[in-house]
Amino acid sequence: MKMPYMFGRLIFLPKHRLKQPFIILIILVVLPSLQYCLSPMQLVKAEEQKIIPTVIWRYEVPIYDVVVSVSVSSDGSYIVALTRNGFFLLLSRDGRLLWNYSIGYYYINSVSISSDGSYIAVGARDPLASRDAIFLFSRDGRLLWNYSIYSIYCLVVSVSISSDGSYIAVGNRSAFGYSTILLLSRDGRLLLNYSTVGAVYSISISSDGSYMATSLSNTIYFFGLSWKALSPFLTLYDPQIAGLTVSINGTTAPGYKDAKITRIFWDWGDGFSEDHSFPASHTYSKPGTYTITVTAYQSDGLSTTKTLTLKVEAENSPPIVDFSYSPPLPLAGEAVSFIDKSYDPDGNIVLWHWDFGDGTTSSDRNPTHVYVSPGTYTVTLTVRDNKGTEKSIIKIIQVEAVQTVRTSKSKYLFTLATIMLGVLIVLTTSYILAKRRTPKPPPLPPPPPPS
């Protein structure tokens, strides 16, 4: 897997000429035994050299690891390195670590990079599973494929990739005195499996894949490769899906050097088809499961077809969140009822999460909560719909103290009683005054005497 953290460290060195005689002198003084490794032809004065090397930078891996193989692209833009502990690094020309990749328990033995750095081939061995493997990576660190060779006593000792990455040559050595030379295509197909007696130490393939050279024990072998008509290479990367729109990238190349890719045909599985190069995208009219068929044709009429099945869904609309509570002015210690009013336009809500702002929460849809103390509280309701989209809303609740509210009610009642008493006094007084002002009727005349 690709590792996101920094691996190793970069050390920039000043641009200077290496004083070779001085270095050789130190070696001869400190390590006298090394003088037997240096022939007179190596003791060349610096001024007689035709090329003066300049160390631009050094990149150090951890001290417990060892760099076992390196390779550089033809223009020097990319440098790839392998370590004994299974790390695989790609660096830029200025010494930046672009990415590193760990391939687990594999012992890495050899690496080769294409001319423009687009493809990187790695040869390694997994001692736990008694197998060798060849890995092909893209420049951006994606593992395109791996090819396993199951053998107890074999070891991939050398890999070489053609300039455009179309072919990967592999030298595989056995402990029983024989070796195997493999040739793989860019899409991981085995094109050649050649066994011979002797121990292979190195292998190399020409830029266009027409020739291959290898060293077997004390012999150099040079192969001319006669290509049969092979179908084109075709690789599809993982699709990118956004709602009803699908985008697919990939690569294709002729199956052999004299052929050319003439068209790439897409059948999107919904009745629509087209010719389109990589990358291609398509928008479906409705959700569903579709099988996409991609066919690459080359100039000799051969073709390669690959399919993938995927499911597309309309983009999810987020839920609409709302709630109310009662009473609107709750008291401390009084039960407050929260009523959920949320809904999902294109589905249903499956989760509710209430945060009452006082350290307590609830997952009920319509909970009841009691605030112990008066104050201002922030209530947050978060809901989740059946497609995993969450939405939240926040409301502020003011909780009043019980004593303060009762005093206010008492004042209100006292005022009301005072007003009513005043009205009663006024009415009584008016009645009494009205009675006093009413004149008494004159007395009735006495009755006439009897006759």
Phi, psi and omega per residue, in radians:
M1 nan 2.648 3.140
K2 -1.266 2.374 -3.084
M3 -1.752 2.252 -3.074
P4 -1.448 -0.234 -3.027
Y5 -1.612 2.904 -3.115
M6 -1.244 2.427 -3.112
F7 -2.184 2.046 -3.131
G8 1.399 -2.966 -3.134
R9 -2.590 2.630 -3.105
L10 -1.731 2.375 3.116
I11 -2.183 1.957 3.089
F12 -1.450 2.418 3.130
L13 -2.015 2.547 3.094
P14 -1.143 2.521 3.117
K15 -1.254 2.022 -3.125
H16 -2.665 2.823 3.077
R17 -1.451 2.396 3.120
L18 -1.409 2.140 3.115
K19 -1.431 1.550 -3.007
Q20 -1.074 -0.761 3.129
P21 -1.058 -0.632 3.121
F22 -1.128 -0.751 3.130
I23 -1.108 -0.762 -3.135
I24 -1.108 -0.656 3.133
L25 -1.092 -0.759 3.125
I26 -1.090 -0.754 -3.127
I27 -1.085 -0.737 -3.113
L28 -1.187 -0.539 -3.138
V29 -1.366 -0.795 -3.046
V30 -1.371 -0.715 -3.114
L31 -2.175 1.440 -3.076
P32 -1.027 -0.497 -3.070
S33 -1.152 -0.389 -3.105
L34 -1.257 -0.268 -3.088
Q35 -1.127 -0.369 3.126
Y36 -1.352 -0.245 3.113
C37 -1.527 -0.155 -3.065
L38 -1.877 2.110 3.099
S39 -1.497 2.836 3.104
P40 -0.996 -0.505 -3.118
M41 -1.181 -0.387 -3.131
Q42 -1.435 -0.314 -3.108
L43 -1.532 1.183 -3.109
V44 -1.739 2.352 3.113
K45 -1.153 2.572 -3.075
A46 -1.010 -0.661 -3.082
E47 -1.254 -0.241 3.135
E48 -1.616 -0.132 -3.140
Q49 -1.262 2.510 3.100
K50 -1.493 -0.432 3.135
I51 -2.214 2.251 3.097
I52 -1.810 1.935 -3.113
P53 -1.252 2.510 3.090
T54 -2.189 2.122 3.093
V55 -1.434 1.989 -3.103
I56 -1.482 -0.787 3.095
W57 -2.756 2.841 2.988
R58 -2.182 2.551 3.072
Y59 -2.204 2.084 -3.062
E60 -1.793 2.300 2.986
V61 -1.547 2.922 3.131
P62 -0.935 2.600 -3.000
I63 -1.129 -0.389 3.139
Y64 -1.440 -0.030 -3.119
D65 -1.998 2.947 -3.121
V66 -2.385 2.315 3.033
V67 -1.403 2.072 -3.020
V68 -1.837 -0.303 -3.125
S69 -2.770 2.502 3.085
V70 -2.405 2.742 3.067
S71 -2.686 2.594 -3.093
V72 -2.223 2.496 3.092
S73 -1.197 2.857 -2.972
S74 -1.078 -0.576 3.138
D75 -1.685 0.082 3.107
G76 1.353 0.207 -3.106
S77 -1.292 -0.500 -3.063
Y78 -2.333 2.450 3.088
I79 -2.202 2.188 3.127
V80 -1.949 2.476 -3.120
A81 -2.427 2.563 3.106
L82 -2.096 2.498 3.102
T83 -2.013 2.766 -3.085
R84 -1.086 -0.516 -3.080
N85 -1.518 0.271 3.007
G86 1.579 0.332 3.087
F87 -1.763 2.526 -3.057
F88 -2.269 2.074 -3.000
L89 -2.077 2.491 2.987
L90 -2.122 2.157 -3.131
L91 -2.067 2.665 3.091
S92 -1.535 3.023 -3.104
R93 -1.062 -0.535 -3.128
D94 -1.585 0.191 3.022
G95 1.580 0.142 3.107
R96 -1.375 2.407 3.041
L97 -1.390 1.942 -3.129
L98 -1.362 -0.720 3.044
W99 -2.986 2.816 3.000
N100 -2.376 2.707 -2.989
Y101 -2.410 2.312 3.095
S102 -1.817 2.229 3.117
I103 -1.896 0.601 2.959
G104 1.244 -2.292 -3.014
Y105 -1.470 0.092 -3.106
Y106 -1.217 2.454 2.931
Y107 -1.595 2.072 -3.076
I108 -1.552 2.336 -3.043
N109 -2.043 -0.556 -3.027
S110 -2.676 2.661 -3.140
V111 -2.549 2.609 3.095
S112 -2.596 2.431 -3.086
I113 -2.107 2.475 3.124
S114 -1.212 2.943 -2.992
S115 -1.000 -0.765 -3.101
D116 -1.675 0.096 3.104
G117 1.400 0.179 -3.091
S118 -1.258 -0.539 -3.080
Y119 -2.316 2.519 -3.122
I120 -2.334 2.156 3.130
A121 -1.830 2.406 -3.088
V122 -2.276 2.346 3.029
G123 -1.933 2.306 -3.046
A124 -2.639 2.956 3.116
R125 -2.324 2.401 3.053
D126 -1.802 1.804 -3.076
P127 -1.215 -0.426 -3.124
L128 -1.254 -0.639 -3.115
A129 -1.751 0.039 -3.138
S130 0.926 0.952 3.124
R131 -2.576 2.660 2.996
D132 -1.825 2.806 -3.137
A133 -2.621 2.582 3.002
I134 -1.979 2.252 3.139
F135 -1.962 2.466 3.015
L136 -2.105 2.163 -3.139
F137 -1.985 2.663 2.968
S138 -1.565 2.968 -3.087
R139 -1.083 -0.527 -3.116
D140 -1.530 0.183 3.013
G141 1.606 0.152 3.096
R142 -1.439 2.343 3.044
L143 -1.392 1.984 -3.104
L144 -1.403 -0.733 3.081
W145 -2.949 2.902 2.964
N146 -2.412 2.493 -3.094
Y147 -2.039 2.087 -3.059
S148 -1.704 2.492 3.058
I149 -2.130 1.897 -3.092
Y150 -1.525 1.940 3.118
S151 -2.794 2.415 -3.069
I152 -1.309 -0.655 -2.993
Y153 -2.076 0.497 3.106
C154 -1.911 2.781 -3.106
L155 -2.628 2.202 3.032
V156 -1.281 2.022 -3.060
V157 -1.857 -0.339 -3.079
S158 -2.729 2.453 3.015
V159 -2.303 2.649 3.109
S160 -2.562 2.362 -3.107
I161 -2.031 2.474 3.121
S162 -1.208 2.897 -2.964
S163 -1.062 -0.606 3.142
D164 -1.714 0.090 3.100
G165 1.390 0.218 -3.093
S166 -1.308 -0.501 -3.048
Y167 -2.346 2.497 3.108
I168 -2.188 2.051 3.092
A169 -1.662 2.420 -3.042
V170 -2.300 2.281 3.014
G171 -1.841 2.140 -3.052
N172 -2.154 2.110 -3.033
R173 -1.881 2.431 -3.140
S174 -1.869 2.657 3.088
A175 -1.327 -0.147 -3.102
F176 -1.689 0.233 3.033
G177 1.605 0.160 3.072
Y178 -2.225 2.839 -3.112
S179 -2.356 2.789 3.122
T180 -2.198 2.312 3.066
I181 -1.909 2.152 -3.118
L182 -1.977 2.593 3.001
L183 -2.274 2.130 -3.096
L184 -2.020 2.620 3.072
S185 -1.518 2.976 -3.122
R186 -1.072 -0.512 3.140
D187 -1.636 0.231 2.998
G188 1.581 0.180 3.103
R189 -1.421 2.459 3.084
L190 -1.440 2.014 -3.111
L191 -1.702 -0.528 -3.067
L192 -2.569 2.378 3.031
N193 -2.352 1.793 -3.013
Y194 -2.053 2.073 -3.130
S195 -1.851 2.476 3.136
T196 -2.668 2.883 3.122
V197 -1.484 2.458 3.141
G198 2.078 2.938 -3.104
A199 -1.815 2.088 3.112
V200 -1.410 2.392 -3.132
Y201 -2.049 -0.497 -3.080
S202 -2.702 2.694 3.129
I203 -2.576 2.595 3.135
S204 -2.636 2.505 3.141
I205 -2.136 2.548 -3.110
S206 -1.259 2.947 -3.033
S207 -1.012 -0.743 -3.077
D208 -1.700 0.086 3.111
G209 1.387 0.233 -3.116
S210 -1.431 -0.440 -3.072
Y211 -2.350 2.687 3.136
M212 -2.533 2.348 3.114
A213 -2.123 2.535 3.106
T214 -2.616 2.709 3.074
S215 -1.876 2.184 3.110
L216 -2.119 1.873 -3.087
S217 0.935 -2.001 -3.098
N218 -1.782 0.350 -3.061
T219 -2.220 2.485 3.045
I220 -1.813 2.226 3.115
Y221 -1.902 2.374 3.087
F222 -2.168 2.097 -3.046
F223 -1.889 2.382 2.904
G224 -1.736 2.194 -3.024
L225 -1.760 2.027 3.074
S226 -1.672 2.008 -3.012
W227 -1.517 2.303 2.939
K228 -1.446 2.887 3.129
A229 -1.222 1.954 -3.139
L230 -1.933 2.540 3.085
S231 -1.187 2.772 -3.052
P232 -1.190 2.741 3.029
F233 -1.388 2.461 3.112
L234 -2.582 2.155 3.121
T235 -2.269 2.240 3.086
L236 -1.866 2.290 3.078
Y237 -1.538 2.974 -3.130
D238 -1.059 2.329 -3.121
P239 -1.236 2.615 3.038
Q240 -1.830 2.119 -3.050
I241 -2.030 2.201 3.065
A242 -2.308 1.714 -3.076
G243 1.164 -2.156 -3.141
L244 -1.626 0.043 -3.102
T245 -1.772 2.311 -3.135
V246 -2.101 2.319 3.064
S247 -2.139 2.342 -3.093
I248 -2.307 2.306 3.047
N249 -2.031 2.879 -3.139
G250 -3.137 -2.972 3.110
T251 -2.414 2.668 3.039
T252 -2.566 2.635 -3.131
A253 -2.707 2.706 3.106
P254 -1.043 2.649 -3.139
G255 -1.310 -0.334 3.065
Y256 -2.641 2.932 -2.875
K257 -1.179 -0.457 -3.089
D258 -1.556 -0.040 -3.118
A259 -1.718 2.878 3.104
K260 -2.389 2.591 3.041
I261 -1.364 2.198 -3.091
T262 -1.769 -0.561 3.140
R263 -2.856 2.731 3.003
I264 -2.161 2.054 -3.037
F265 -1.816 2.317 -3.108
W266 -2.046 2.218 2.952
D267 -2.002 1.921 -2.995
W268 -1.441 -0.027 3.018
G269 1.478 0.060 3.110
D270 -2.113 0.351 -3.113
G271 1.645 -0.092 3.140
F272 -1.873 2.364 3.118
S273 -2.450 2.787 -3.096
E274 -2.893 2.844 2.928
D275 -1.682 2.226 -3.099
H276 -2.760 2.456 3.085
S277 -1.403 3.052 3.084
F278 -1.432 2.495 -0.149
P279 -1.416 2.811 3.108
A280 -2.264 2.633 3.133
S281 -2.427 2.728 -3.107
H282 -2.654 2.495 3.105
T283 -1.980 2.147 3.138
Y284 -1.460 2.685 -3.096
S285 -1.421 -0.370 -3.125
K286 -2.670 2.756 3.107
P287 -1.102 2.729 3.101
G288 2.796 -3.118 3.087
T289 -1.829 2.216 -3.044
Y290 -2.244 2.552 3.048
T291 -1.860 2.074 -3.122
I292 -1.725 2.296 3.137
T293 -2.054 2.188 -3.140
V294 -2.094 2.250 -3.119
T295 -2.220 2.217 3.070
A296 -1.802 2.220 3.129
Y297 -1.906 2.519 3.067
Q298 -2.121 3.014 -2.923
S299 -1.101 -0.405 -3.139
D300 -1.561 0.086 3.117
G301 1.630 -0.213 3.104
L302 -1.271 2.684 -3.114
S303 -2.544 2.805 3.058
T304 -2.287 2.320 -3.098
T305 -2.127 2.395 3.035
K306 -2.346 2.583 -3.122
T307 -2.229 2.716 2.981
L308 -2.584 2.531 -3.130
T309 -1.955 2.320 -3.124
L310 -2.513 2.849 -3.137
K311 -2.033 2.268 3.113
V312 -2.033 2.530 3.135
E313 -2.355 2.641 3.081
A314 -1.109 2.606 3.138
E315 -1.053 2.359 -3.050
N316 -1.277 2.272 3.029
S317 -1.490 2.309 -3.112
P318 -1.195 2.686 3.120
P319 -1.186 2.684 3.052
I320 -1.670 2.136 -2.998
V321 -1.903 2.332 3.043
D322 -2.858 2.738 3.053
F323 -2.769 2.847 3.046
S324 -2.292 2.977 3.113
Y325 -2.550 2.758 -3.091
S326 -2.561 2.392 0.035
P327 -1.317 2.842 -3.096
P328 -1.213 -0.472 3.081
L329 -2.162 1.358 -3.065
P330 -1.263 2.740 3.083
L331 -1.751 2.710 3.013
A332 -1.058 2.280 -3.098
G333 1.529 -0.080 -3.136
E334 -1.660 2.443 3.138
A335 -1.232 2.288 3.117
V336 -1.967 2.197 3.129
S337 -1.671 2.194 3.103
F338 -1.821 2.257 -3.082
I339 -2.022 2.064 3.126
D340 -1.334 2.314 3.100
K341 -2.146 0.369 -3.078
S342 -1.424 2.725 3.069
Y343 -2.710 2.830 -3.140
D344 -2.031 2.168 -3.057
P345 -1.121 -0.548 -3.066
D346 -2.193 0.468 3.138
G347 -3.072 -2.484 3.130
N348 -2.511 2.714 -3.139
I349 -1.522 2.325 -3.057
V350 -2.037 -0.178 -3.099
L351 -2.548 2.408 3.042
W352 -2.180 2.414 3.091
H353 -2.397 2.037 3.135
W354 -1.821 2.335 2.987
D355 -2.095 1.941 -3.003
F356 -1.439 -0.031 3.058
G357 1.477 0.000 3.121
D358 -2.079 0.338 3.125
G359 1.645 -0.023 3.140
T360 -1.973 2.663 -3.120
T361 -2.369 2.987 3.092
S362 -2.688 2.610 3.062
S363 -1.937 0.146 3.075
D364 -1.274 2.715 3.104
R365 -1.283 -0.775 -3.131
N366 -2.213 1.410 -3.049
P367 -1.464 2.901 3.004
T368 -2.097 2.376 -3.053
H369 -2.427 2.566 3.123
V370 -2.067 2.163 3.047
Y371 -1.557 2.160 -3.072
V372 -1.304 -0.675 -3.044
S373 -2.045 2.606 3.053
P374 -1.213 2.779 3.126
G375 2.611 -3.058 3.125
T376 -1.808 2.183 -3.061
Y377 -2.130 2.466 3.093
T378 -1.758 2.001 -3.121
V379 -1.784 2.225 -3.136
T380 -2.085 2.227 3.042
L381 -1.972 2.162 3.077
T382 -2.054 2.271 3.123
V383 -2.136 2.718 3.113
R384 -2.279 2.358 3.130
D385 -1.597 3.131 -3.043
N386 -1.219 -0.135 3.084
K387 -1.867 0.161 3.020
G388 1.587 0.055 3.139
T389 -1.479 2.316 -3.128
E390 -1.944 2.616 3.093
K391 -2.567 2.570 -3.070
S392 -2.265 2.767 3.018
I393 -2.464 2.563 -3.095
I394 -2.144 2.353 3.035
K395 -2.356 2.649 -3.125
I396 -1.805 2.319 3.119
I397 -2.074 2.295 3.078
Q398 -1.782 2.058 3.139
V399 -1.831 2.157 -3.083
E400 -1.588 2.718 3.066
A401 -1.348 2.524 -3.086
V402 -1.129 -0.787 -3.084
Q403 -1.090 -0.763 -3.128
T404 -1.077 -0.724 -3.116
V405 -1.208 -0.716 -3.139
R406 -1.147 -0.700 3.088
T407 -1.046 -0.716 3.122
S408 -1.120 -0.684 3.117
K409 -1.178 -0.678 3.127
S410 -1.099 -0.766 3.102
K411 -1.053 -0.677 3.139
Y412 -1.134 -0.804 -3.134
L413 -1.137 -0.694 3.119
F414 -1.089 -0.760 3.121
T415 -1.097 -0.745 3.130
L416 -1.102 -0.728 3.138
A417 -1.142 -0.681 3.126
T418 -1.099 -0.736 3.137
I419 -1.123 -0.762 -3.112
M420 -1.153 -0.659 3.111
L421 -1.137 -0.713 3.115
G422 -1.075 -0.732 3.124
V423 -1.105 -0.716 -3.139
L424 -1.107 -0.734 3.132
I425 -1.109 -0.742 3.140
V426 -1.096 -0.755 -3.128
L427 -1.131 -0.721 -3.125
T428 -1.138 -0.793 -3.137
T429 -1.070 -0.742 3.137
S430 -1.092 -0.682 -3.135
Y431 -1.136 -0.777 -3.119
I432 -1.111 -0.795 -3.128
L433 -1.103 -0.665 3.134
A434 -1.109 -0.638 -3.140
K435 -1.197 -0.669 -3.136
R436 -1.200 -0.569 -3.082
R437 -1.455 -0.146 -3.118
T438 -1.356 2.110 -3.110
P439 -1.216 2.580 3.110
K440 -1.397 2.518 3.124
P441 -1.231 2.595 3.138
P442 -1.113 2.652 3.138
P443 -1.172 2.655 3.120
L444 -1.304 2.537 3.096
P445 -1.160 2.677 3.130
P446 -1.183 2.692 3.137
P447 -1.220 2.645 3.112
P448 -1.165 2.695 3.116
P449 -1.217 2.769 3.091
P450 -1.277 2.545 3.110
S451 -1.531 nan nan
